[in-house]
């Protein structure tokens, strides 16, 4: 057994997660596009095609799987998601590994079940729709903004103090604490993320905002 095979088996044994997804086979290029976009928008990762959800090896029997991936990346992801691939032989069966790096062309979208393009992120072993504030942060970050003016007023102080006291805050809590409306809350949160004062924390059931790791909140 080669070191590469041992590495793949160890990764399969560890199970699916933010950087790894198993696919028994591919029958829907639009659906797989959501996985490609989510990996590219998050930390990057690998699709192992020919592996069942429980980690058992099913293998693939033709090159059709690769062409479905290519179709998903080229035609259904906007912009195109770039990938590389490796072929592995495990227990006599062929497993196709599709490797996606974290993209420098954020954000990437893919069709939802109704065919409407949405932005996805990888959370644990799921692909979920990205929060609006994160998408706006990506888009504004691409514009090479020289500087963001942010007035430190009562609203900002209330937000930062709430995070300092409770560790995090949600958008709805921000609106309740400060009395600002949804659009204003979005704008404030995006500005603070672009300034690396706060960061976003996403789970399958919630979106919260925490201090950015580079921000010195002790001076508050």
Secondary structure, DSSP 4 states (H G I P E B T S, - for coil): --HHHHHHHHHHHH--BTTEEEES----HHHHHHHHHHHHHTT-EEEEETB-TTS-B----STHHHHHHHHIIIIISBSPPP-EEEEEEETTEEEEEEEEPPPSS---EEE-TTS-EEEEEEETTEEEEPPHHHHHHHHHHTTT---------HHHHHHHHHHHHHS-B-HHHHHHHH---HHHHHHHHHHHHHTTSEEEEE-SS-EEEEE-TT--GGG-
